[in-house]
């Protein structure tokens, strides 16, 4: 599945889950798997728990892994 094809998929709110580290913060990121027709994980949906109708972001698996692996450095850059 190509990156642009991921935007053809909007997982239902019932399939989304909040980041376990920010569930108590009210508004936070939600995540959902994007599967291909064969049931294989091909991408990750990231949305907003307070605004579930907003388009959200779709990441390929390599993009998601790179973002997750770099989260510590991203937090440092923002002084968090």
C-alpha positions, 0 to 999 in steps of 0.5 A: 500500500502506498503512502497516499493510499493510507489516506483512503482509510479512516479507522472508526473511533471504536478501533482507536486507542489512546496513548497509555501514557497520556490517558489521564490528560483529557485530549491526547493522541489516538492510534489505530492500525491500518490493515490491508485487504489481507489483514496485514498491518500496513500503517498507523492512524494517529488522531485526536481524542477530542476531535475524532472527525479531524482527518488525522495523520497516516504513517507507514510502518517505517515512518511510525517506527522512526517517529517512535524511536526518535520521540526522546530526541523530539522531547529534548528539542522541545525542552520537555 
